[in-house]
Amino acid sequence: MPTIDMEYRELQRQLNVEFSDTEAGLEGFDELLAFVKAEVKGYCKQDGMVNIEFKDTNRPDLWCVEGLARALRGFAGNSHQQQQQVGLKSYDCLRSSGVEVFVSRELYEIRPYIACAVVKEVQLSDMAITGLMRLQDKLDQTYGRCRRKSSIGIYNLDLIKAPIEYTTVKPKEVTFVPLGFTETMSLEKVLEKHPKGREYGHIVKQHLVYPMLFDAEGKVLSFPPIINSNDLGKVTETSKNLLVEVTGISQKNVLNTLNLVVTTLIDQGGKAYTTTIHYPNNSDYKEKQVITPNFNSQKLTLNVEYANKLLGLNLTKQRITGLLKIAGFNTITQTTTENEISVLIPCYRIDIMHQVDLIEDIAISYGYNNITPNWHELPTIGKPKPDQHFINITRELMIGLGYQEILNTTLTNQETLFTKMNTPQTPHIEIQNPKVTTMTCLRNQLLPQLIEFLSNNQSTEFPQKIYETGKTIHPNQTHETKTQEEEHLTAITTHPNANFSEIKATLNSLLTNLGITWQITPTNHPTYIEGRTGKIIIDNNQEIGIIGEISPQVLENWKLENPTSAFEINLQKIINKAYKTGFH
């Protein structure tokens, strides 16, 4: 979740509310933050910074003091008996800045989109610059997907001569001084030596040419999305006029990100001017000329009946309109039907995609605590499946016999299932595209994972007695594309005196308490010691499992030092038999 440090007093100043820095004051501020799904995580009295965690990751408009204050104004007025500042906050560009950007045709397959704006008469304090850099970094990392979908550059406009060229160059063709350095470097050296080059170089290294921004005099603005130049891309408190650019592979991300940054600068006192982006003719670009930024509000129709249905309320159209204004929206009621509201979505609310998003904001404005819970009457009463009832009894019996339950995943690998168990591969289900080498197939037996568990816990005191009940998955014998599940039970004991008699006594106690008549017939199995292994038989020669002492070779494969004995039974067969004989 995004966590942002903000200046506590500046946030209160922009909200026009008073909260003390005491525990009670911070609790009151925390209650206000709940309206935007955020909370106070910490406060430092020394520097006056409050650390805020945002639970909603799709609200990047909140990640700066100006954006958070803008979102909270309607709720703050409601909470503090002040005049509410409700409705949509509109932003405008005064006119064209005259700055034009020309995009090269070669960028389409590399980093095709750019959006720019000019912001003049900005009053930048050290605190404002810090907040702006934090917003830029958060937008690049989250909404920009670590600068791949979009990244931001901010420059001192007074040092730049228009028009601007957004083009491509070869890695050794251009040199410049990257931001924070004093040494002139080629693009190759930037990717090798600069921290941002090492962090984000993978975005451009796959291409033969790299994106670059130049002004009309050929001076380097930046090497997007890596780093600005130190000459033009360094913003200080003396910078009054700024150029903001965003490049990326998603035009929607690029345009939205520009709006978020520029509206923040306008809230800091700046005046915005548009720029003209010229995309090449006879290319894959849909638009040949784009004016940026565009602060136009979007329209979305809200169905009143649908909103009340989802909320379980009976709100009037007028009441919903008022709640939307508290949340920062405007409405056009005169052009809609009685059951519909036309809602204006501000350019900075990039999270609004469906009327459900509006309904959520209506619920927040109304207050979740003001909604009376309406508990649904369920048509049925749940209860465990009969099989689960039997399995639970089995688990209680094993615990009563002194065994500790283990829970493993159904995913494992062939080495665990077969190689270390000294057994040939039996029919099993393999994963077509496994993500990790330790989970390449589904288990068809439980014993290997229990032995693996013992091998990882040899520092625990002995005796060690563990068991597991769980699903095993097998290929379906009648349908090649289907699988079938079986419930198995495995128990294993290891200590210096572990032997066949001990594990047999455990099995006898378990089956006797379950009302199962059983017997053992000698057999051979590569996992167990010859002569100390047997098939477990019930009914008329129906085999349900195997029991025995683990062979020395298997113990060595797993680095186990003590004798070990175990059994594994097909619990599903026992369950079927038990219910046939009237088990309850």
C-alpha positions in Angstrom: 0.0 0.0 0.0 1.3 3.5 -0.8 2.7 5.2 2.2 3.4 9.0 2.0 5.1 11.5 4.3 3.3 14.9 4.4 3.8 18.1 6.2 1.1 18.0 8.9 0.6 21.8 9.3 0.6 22.5 5.6 -2.2 19.8 5.1 -4.2 21.5 7.8 -3.7 24.9 6.3 -4.9 23.8 2.9 -7.9 22.1 4.6 -8.6 25.1 6.8 -9.0 22.9 9.8 -7.2 22.6 13.1 -5.8 19.3 14.6 -3.3 19.3 17.4 -0.2 17.0 17.3 -1.4 15.3 20.5 -2.8 11.7 20.5 -6.3 13.0 20.5 -5.6 15.4 17.6 -4.1 12.7 15.5 -7.0 10.4 16.2 -9.4 13.1 14.9 -7.3 13.5 11.8 -7.3 9.7 11.4 -11.1 9.7 11.5 -11.1 12.3 8.6 -8.6 10.2 6.6 -11.0 7.3 6.8 -13.2 9.0 4.2 -10.4 8.4 1.6 -9.5 5.0 2.9 -6.3 6.1 4.6 -4.9 6.1 8.1 -2.1 7.7 10.1 0.8 5.3 10.5 3.1 7.7 12.4 4.0 11.3 13.3 7.3 12.9 14.0 7.1 16.0 16.2 10.7 17.1 15.3 10.0 17.7 11.6 6.2 17.9 11.7 5.8 15.1 9.2 2.8 12.7 9.3 3.1 9.3 7.7 -0.1 8.3 5.9 -0.9 4.9 4.5 -3.4 4.7 1.6 -5.5 1.5 1.4 -6.8 2.3 -2.0 -3.9 1.9 -4.6 -5.9 3.3 -7.5 -6.2 6.9 -6.1 -2.9 8.5 -7.1 -4.5 11.9 -6.9 -4.2 11.6 -3.1 -0.5 11.1 -3.0 0.4 14.7 -2.3 -0.7 17.4 0.1 -2.7 19.3 -2.5 -4.5 16.2 -3.8 -5.3 14.9 -0.3 -6.6 18.3 0.8 -8.7 18.6 -2.4 -10.4 15.2 -1.7 -11.0 15.9 2.0 -12.5 19.4 1.8 -16.1 18.2 1.5 -15.7 15.8 4.4 -13.8 18.2 6.6 -16.5 20.8 6.3 -19.1 18.2 7.3 -17.0 17.1 10.2 -16.2 20.5 11.7 -19.4 22.4 11.2 -17.7 24.7 8.6 -19.0 25.7 5.3 -18.5 22.7 3.1 -16.3 23.1 0.0 -18.2 20.6 -2.2 -18.4 19.8 -5.8 -15.9 19.3 -8.6 -12.7 21.5 -8.6 -12.1 22.6 -12.2 -8.8 23.4 -13.7 -8.0 25.4 -16.9 -5.1 26.2 -19.1 -4.9 29.9 -19.8 -3.8 29.5 -23.4 -1.2 27.9 -25.6 2.4 28.2 -24.4 3.7 28.1 -28.0 5.8 25.1 -27.1 5.7 22.4 -29.7 7.0 18.8 -29.5 7.9 16.8 -32.6 7.9 13.0 -32.2 10.1 10.8 -34.3 8.7 7.9 -36.3 11.3 5.5 -34.9 9.8 5.8 -31.4 6.6 3.9 -32.1 8.1 0.5 -31.3 10.2 1.9 -28.4 8.4 4.5 -26.3 5.8 6.2 -28.6 3.8 8.7 -26.5 4.6 12.0 -24.9 2.5 14.7 -23.2 3.8 18.1 -22.0 2.6 21.2 -20.2 4.1 24.6 -19.2 3.4 25.9 -15.7 4.5 29.5 -15.0 4.7 31.6 -11.8 5.2 28.7 -9.5 6.2 29.5 -6.0 8.5 26.5 -5.1 9.6 26.2 -1.5 11.9 23.4 -0.3 8.9 21.7 1.1 6.9 22.0 -2.1 9.8 20.6 -4.2 10.1 17.6 -1.8 6.4 16.9 -2.1 6.6 17.1 -5.8 9.5 14.7 -6.0 7.7 12.3 -3.8 4.6 12.4 -6.0 6.7 12.0 -9.1 8.5 8.9 -7.6 5.2 7.3 -6.4 3.6 7.8 -9.8 6.6 6.4 -11.6 6.8 3.4 -9.4 3.1 2.5 -9.1 0.8 3.9 -11.8 3.8 4.0 -14.2 4.7 0.4 -13.4 8.3 1.3 -12.5 8.6 3.8 -15.4 7.7 1.3 -18.0 4.2 2.5 -18.8 4.9 6.2 -18.0 7.6 8.4 -16.4 7.8 12.0 -15.5 10.4 14.8 -16.2 10.3 18.3 -14.8 12.6 21.1 -16.2 13.4 24.8 -15.8 11.5 26.2 -18.8 13.7 29.4 -18.8 16.7 27.4 -19.9 14.8 25.6 -22.8 14.4 26.9 -26.3 11.4 25.5 -28.2 10.5 23.5 -30.2 11.4 20.2 -28.6 12.4 17.1 -30.4 11.5 13.7 -29.1 13.6 11.3 -31.1 16.0 8.3 -31.0 19.8 8.1 -30.9 22.4 5.4 -30.8 23.8 4.5 -27.3 27.2 6.1 -28.1 26.0 8.9 -30.2 25.1 11.5 -27.5 26.8 12.5 -24.3 25.4 14.7 -21.5 25.7 15.3 -17.7 23.0 13.3 -15.9 21.1 14.8 -13.0 23.2 14.6 -9.8 26.5 14.0 -11.6 29.2 16.4 -12.9 30.7 14.0 -15.4 29.7 13.9 -19.1 28.6 10.4 -20.1 27.3 8.5 -23.1 24.0 6.8 -22.8 25.9 3.5 -22.4 27.8 4.9 -19.4 24.6 6.3 -17.9 23.1 2.8 -17.9 26.3 1.4 -16.4 27.2 4.0 -13.8 24.1 6.1 -12.8 21.9 4.5 -10.1 18.8 5.2 -12.1 20.5 3.7 -15.2 21.2 0.5 -13.4 17.7 0.4 -11.9 15.7 1.2 -15.1 18.1 0.4 -17.9 16.3 -2.9 -18.8 13.5 -0.8 -20.2 15.6 0.5 -23.1 18.5 -2.0 -23.4 16.4 -4.3 -25.6 16.4 -1.7 -28.4 19.2 -0.7 -30.8 18.4 3.0 -30.3 17.3 4.9 -27.2 14.7 7.7 -26.7 16.0 11.2 -26.2 14.6 14.7 -25.7 16.4 17.8 -27.2 15.5 21.4 -27.3 15.8 23.6 -30.4 19.5 24.2 -29.7 20.3 20.5 -29.5 20.7 20.6 -25.7 19.6 17.4 -23.9 16.5 17.6 -21.7 16.5 14.0 -20.7 17.1 10.4 -21.5 13.6 9.0 -20.8 12.7 7.0 -18.8 16.1 7.0 -17.1 17.3 10.4 -16.0 17.1 14.2 -16.8 20.1 16.2 -17.7 21.7 18.1 -14.9 21.7 21.3 -17.0 18.0 21.6 -17.8 16.3 19.0 -15.6 17.3 20.4 -12.2 14.5 22.3 -10.4 15.2 24.6 -7.4 13.4 27.1 -5.3 14.5 29.8 -7.8 12.7 28.0 -10.7 9.6 30.0 -11.5 8.6 28.5 -14.9 8.5 24.8 -15.5 8.1 22.4 -18.4 6.5 19.1 -17.4 6.7 16.1 -19.7 5.6 12.5 -19.4 6.6 9.7 -21.8 5.5 6.1 -22.0 4.1 3.2 -23.8 0.5 3.8 -22.8 -1.1 7.1 -24.0 -3.8 6.9 -21.4 -1.2 6.6 -18.6 0.8 9.4 -20.1 -2.1 11.8 -20.3 -3.5 11.0 -16.8 -0.1 11.3 -15.2 0.5 14.7 -16.7 -2.9 15.9 -15.4 -2.0 14.7 -11.9 1.3 16.5 -11.8 0.0 19.7 -13.4 -3.1 20.1 -11.2 -0.8 19.8 -8.2 1.4 22.6 -9.5 -1.7 24.7 -10.2 -2.8 24.1 -6.6 0.7 25.5 -5.6 -0.1 28.7 -7.4 1.1 28.0 -10.9 -0.6 28.9 -14.1 -0.8 26.2 -16.8 -0.4 26.5 -20.5 -0.9 23.9 -23.2 1.6 22.5 -25.6 1.2 20.9 -29.0 2.4 17.3 -29.7 3.1 16.5 -33.4 3.1 12.8 -34.2 4.5 11.7 -37.6 2.3 11.4 -40.6 1.8 8.1 -42.5 2.5 6.2 -39.3 0.7 4.0 -36.9 -0.3 6.9 -34.6 -4.1 7.4 -34.6 -3.8 11.2 -33.9 -1.3 13.4 -35.7 -1.6 16.3 -33.4 -2.6 16.3 -29.7 -3.0 19.4 -27.4 -1.9 18.6 -23.8 -2.9 18.9 -21.0 -6.6 18.3 -21.3 -8.5 19.0 -18.1 -12.0 18.3 -19.5 -14.4 16.4 -17.2 -15.8 13.1 -18.3 -19.6 12.3 -18.1 -21.0 9.1 -16.5 -24.6 8.3 -16.1 -25.7 7.0 -12.7 -28.9 5.0 -12.3 -30.6 6.0 -9.1 -32.6 2.8 -8.7 -29.4 0.7 -9.2 -27.5 2.8 -6.6 -30.3 2.2 -4.0 -30.4 -1.5 -4.8 -26.7 -1.9 -4.2 -26.7 0.2 -1.1 -29.9 -1.1 0.4 -31.2 2.4 0.8 -34.0 4.6 -0.5 -32.1 7.8 -1.4 -33.8 10.5 -3.5 -32.2 11.9 -6.6 -31.5 15.1 -4.8 -29.9 13.4 -1.8 -27.6 11.4 -4.1 -26.7 14.6 -5.9 -25.7 16.2 -2.6 -23.6 13.2 -1.5 -21.8 13.2 -4.9 -20.9 16.8 -4.4 -19.4 16.0 -1.0 -17.2 13.4 -2.7 -16.0 16.0 -5.2 -18.3 15.5 -8.2 -20.7 17.8 -10.1 -24.0 16.7 -11.7 -26.1 17.8 -14.6 -29.7 17.0 -13.5 -31.7 19.0 -16.0 -30.6 16.9 -18.9 -31.4 13.5 -17.4 -34.5 11.4 -16.6 -36.0 11.2 -13.2 -34.2 7.9 -12.5 -30.8 9.0 -13.8 -28.1 11.5 -12.9 -25.4 12.7 -15.3 -22.2 12.9 -13.2 -19.1 15.0 -14.2 -15.9 13.2 -13.3 -12.9 15.5 -12.7 -9.8 14.8 -14.7 -7.8 13.8 -11.7 -10.2 11.0 -10.6 -8.7 8.4 -12.9 -10.1 5.6 -10.7 -13.7 6.1 -11.9 -14.6 3.6 -14.6 -18.1 2.5 -13.8 -21.1 3.7 -12.0 -20.3 1.2 -9.2 -17.3 3.4 -8.4 -19.6 6.4 -8.0 -21.9 4.3 -5.7 -19.0 3.5 -3.5 -18.3 7.3 -3.1 -22.0 7.8 -2.3 -21.8 5.2 0.4 -18.7 6.9 1.9 -20.3 10.3 1.9 -23.5 8.8 3.4 -21.5 7.0 6.1 -21.2 3.2 6.3 -22.1 3.5 10.0 -25.4 5.1 9.1 -26.4 2.1 7.0 -28.5 -0.4 9.0 -27.2 -4.0 8.4 -29.8 -6.3 6.8 -28.8 -9.9 7.4 -29.9 -12.3 4.7 -31.7 -15.4 5.6 -29.9 -18.4 4.2 -32.1 -21.0 2.4 -30.1 -23.9 3.9 -28.1 -24.6 7.0 -24.5 -25.7 6.3 -22.9 -28.8 7.8 -19.8 -30.8 7.0 -20.0 -33.5 4.3 -20.2 -37.0 5.7 -16.7 -37.8 4.5 -15.3 -34.8 6.4 -17.1 -36.0 9.5 -15.3 -39.3 9.2 -11.9 -37.6 8.5 -12.3 -35.4 11.6 -12.8 -38.5 13.8 -9.7 -40.0 12.2 -7.7 -36.9 13.0 -8.9 -37.0 16.6 -7.9 -40.6 16.9 -4.4 -39.9 15.6 -3.9 -37.0 17.9 -5.1 -39.2 20.8 -2.4 -41.8 19.8 0.3 -39.1 20.3 0.8 -37.9 16.7 1.1 -34.3 15.5 -0.7 -33.2 12.4 1.2 -31.9 9.4 -0.4 -29.9 6.5 1.4 -30.0 3.2 0.5 -28.6 -0.2 -0.7 -30.9 -3.0 2.1 -29.5 -5.2 5.4 -31.3 -5.1 8.1 -32.6 -7.5 9.2 -35.9 -9.1 12.4 -36.0 -7.0 10.5 -35.9 -3.8 7.8 -38.3 -4.9 10.0 -41.0 -6.6 13.8 -40.5 -6.8 14.5 -40.1 -3.1 11.9 -42.7 -2.2 13.7 -45.3 -4.4 10.5 -46.0 -6.4 9.7 -46.0 -10.1 7.4 -43.2 -11.3 3.7 -44.2 -11.1 0.9 -42.3 -13.0 0.8 -38.7 -11.8 -0.3 -35.2 -12.9 2.5 -32.9 -14.1 2.2 -29.1 -14.3 2.7 -27.9 -17.9 4.4 -24.6 -17.0 5.6 -24.8 -13.4 6.7 -21.5 -11.8 9.3 -23.1 -9.5 11.3 -26.4 -9.8 10.1 -27.6 -6.4 6.4 -27.6 -7.5 6.2 -29.4 -10.8 3.5 -32.0 -10.2 0.6 -33.0 -8.0 1.2 -35.6 -5.3 -0.2 -39.1 -5.7 1.0 -40.2 -2.2 1.6 -38.4 1.2 4.6 -40.3 2.6 7.4 -38.5 0.6 6.4 -35.1 1.9 6.2 -36.3 5.5 9.7 -37.8 5.2 10.8 -34.5 3.7 9.3 -32.7 6.7 11.3 -35.0 9.1 14.5 -34.3 7.2 14.0 -30.5 7.7 13.3 -30.9 11.5 16.1 -33.1 12.8 17.0 -30.6 15.5 13.7 -31.3 17.2 13.7 -33.7 20.1 12.8 -37.4 19.5 10.6 -39.3 19.3 9.0 -37.5 16.4 5.5 -38.8 15.5 3.6 -37.1 12.7 0.6 -37.7 10.5 -1.3 -36.1 7.7 -4.8 -36.6 6.1 -5.1 -35.0 2.7 -5.9 -35.2 -1.0 -3.9 -37.2 -3.5 -4.5 -36.5 -7.1 -4.4 -39.2 -9.8 -5.1 -39.4 -13.6 -8.7 -40.4 -14.3 -8.7 -43.9 -15.8 -11.7 -43.2 -18.1 -11.1 -39.6 -19.1 -7.6 -38.5 -20.2 -8.3 -34.8 -19.5 -9.7 -35.3 -16.0 -8.3 -36.2 -12.6 -9.7 -37.9 -9.6 -9.0 -37.2 -5.9 -8.5 -39.7 -3.1 -8.3 -39.0 0.6 -5.2 -40.6 2.2 -3.8 -41.0 5.7 -0.2 -41.4 6.5 1.5 -41.8 9.8 5.3 -41.9 10.5 7.4 -42.2 13.6 11.2 -41.8 14.0 13.5 -42.3 17.0 16.3 -44.7 18.0 13.9 -47.6 18.7 11.3 -47.1 16.0 10.2 -50.4 14.5 7.5 -52.4 12.7 5.7 -53.4 15.9 5.2 -49.8 17.0 3.7 -48.6 13.8 1.5 -51.7 13.5 0.2 -51.0 17.0 -0.8 -47.5 15.9 -2.6 -48.8 12.8 -4.4 -51.4 14.9 -5.7 -48.9 17.4 -6.8 -46.6 14.6 -8.7 -49.2 12.6 -10.2 -50.9 15.6 -11.7 -47.7 16.9 -13.1 -47.1 13.4 -14.7 -50.6 13.5 -12.6 -51.9 10.6 -11.4 -55.6 10.5 -8.0 -55.8 8.8 -4.9 -57.9 8.3 -1.4 -57.7 7.0 0.1 -59.8 4.2 3.9 -59.8 3.5 5.1 -57.8 0.5 8.2 -56.1 -1.0 8.4 -52.4 -1.7 11.6 -50.4 -2.5 10.8 -47.7 0.1 10.7 -50.2 2.9 13.0 -52.8 4.4 12.5 -56.3 2.9 10.9 -58.7 5.4 9.5 -55.8 7.4 6.9 -54.6 5.0 3.2 -55.6 4.5 0.1 -54.9 2.5 -2.9 -53.6 4.6 -6.0 -55.7 3.6 -9.6 -55.3 4.5 -12.8 -57.1 3.4 -12.2 -59.7 0.7 -8.6 -59.2 -0.1 -9.1 -55.4 -0.8 -5.7 -53.6 -0.4 -5.9 -50.2 1.2 -2.3 -49.4 1.9 1.2 -50.4 2.9 3.1 -50.5 6.3 6.7 -51.1 7.2 10.1 -49.8 8.2 11.7 -47.3 5.9 14.8 -48.7 4.1 18.3 -47.5 5.0 18.8 -46.1 1.4 15.7 -43.9 1.7 16.9 -42.7 5.1 20.3 -41.9 3.6 18.7 -40.0 0.7 16.9 -37.8 3.2 19.8 -37.6 5.6 17.7 -39.2 8.4 19.8 -40.7 11.2 17.2 -42.6 13.2 15.1 -45.7 12.3 11.8 -44.8 10.8 8.5 -46.7 10.3 5.3 -45.6 8.6 2.1 -46.6 7.0 -0.1 -45.0 4.3 -3.7 -46.0 3.7 -6.3 -45.0 1.2 -8.8 -43.4 3.6 -11.4 -43.1 0.9 -11.8 -46.8 0.7 -12.2 -47.0 4.5 -14.8 -44.2 4.4 -16.8 -46.0 1.8 -16.7 -49.2 3.8 -17.6 -47.5 7.0 -20.8 -45.9 5.7 -21.9 -49.1 4.0 -21.8 -50.8 7.4 -23.8 -48.0 9.1 -21.0 -45.8 10.6 -22.3 -42.6 12.3 
